[in-house]
Amino acid sequence: MSTGVVAGAAYRDRALVSRLLRELRPWWLHIVSIFGLSLLATPLALLTPVPLMMVVDSVLGGQPLPPILSRLVPDAAERSDQGLLIFAVLLFVGVAVISQLLDLITTVLRTYTGERLVLSVRSKLFERAQGMSLAYHDKVGASDSAYRIQDDAKGLQYLAVDSVVSLVTSFVTLAAMIYVTAHINSALALVALAVSPVLIIATRVFRRRLRKQARGVKNIESGAL
């Protein structure tokens, strides 16, 4: 592949990203809020196995609590297995309730932001379609414009509200889990990371082919109308 073709593709990608950022500018506060709420899921995910660890290691195994947990557990609960078991159960229920509430708030905010974003994009696309000449609509068909307004407008919602936020949140969660695993067993952490280069190489290899096929599918769906 020539250098000019690669440079042209990179320029189109930058132009597309710049245009998408302009469309997302009115909704940046909502997207940042969704991102912040999604990041809160990382410490909650790391807290989920803690009650089970307390029961297995300290209640059944008789081992002392780690220093960080010992500072959080009341002295009365730490001195007896029954009190420690009750604290572990309450901690498990508390983490589950907070996780569900966080999921509810995030889902509501994500749905609101995504639907308003789609409505804004559809309005602009509809206004653009009305401004196009009759010769254009005769050439491509009115169904193509309807498909762009109805289906393609959702792409910005998937990208900004779902894909990017989920990608960053998953990366942070993965990094935190690898950090915790490395403190427990460094060899186990290296085994978990061994698959990462393969996934990165596969993504780079198949990225262009998948993008081309996705565009082909969109054209077929538009033509089917």
Secondary structure, DSSP 8 states (H G I E B T S, - for coil): --HHHHHHHHHHHHHHHHHHHHHHGGGHHHHHHHHHHHHTHHHHHHHTTHHHHIIIIIIIS-----HHHHTTS-HHHHTSHHHHHHHHHHHHHHHHHHHHHHHHHHHHHHHHHHHHHHHHHHHHHHHHHHHS-HHHHHHH-HHHHHHIIIIITHHHHIIIIIIHHHHHHHHHHHHHHHHHHHHH-HHHHHHHHTTHHHHHHHHHHHHHHHHHHHHHHHHHHHHH-
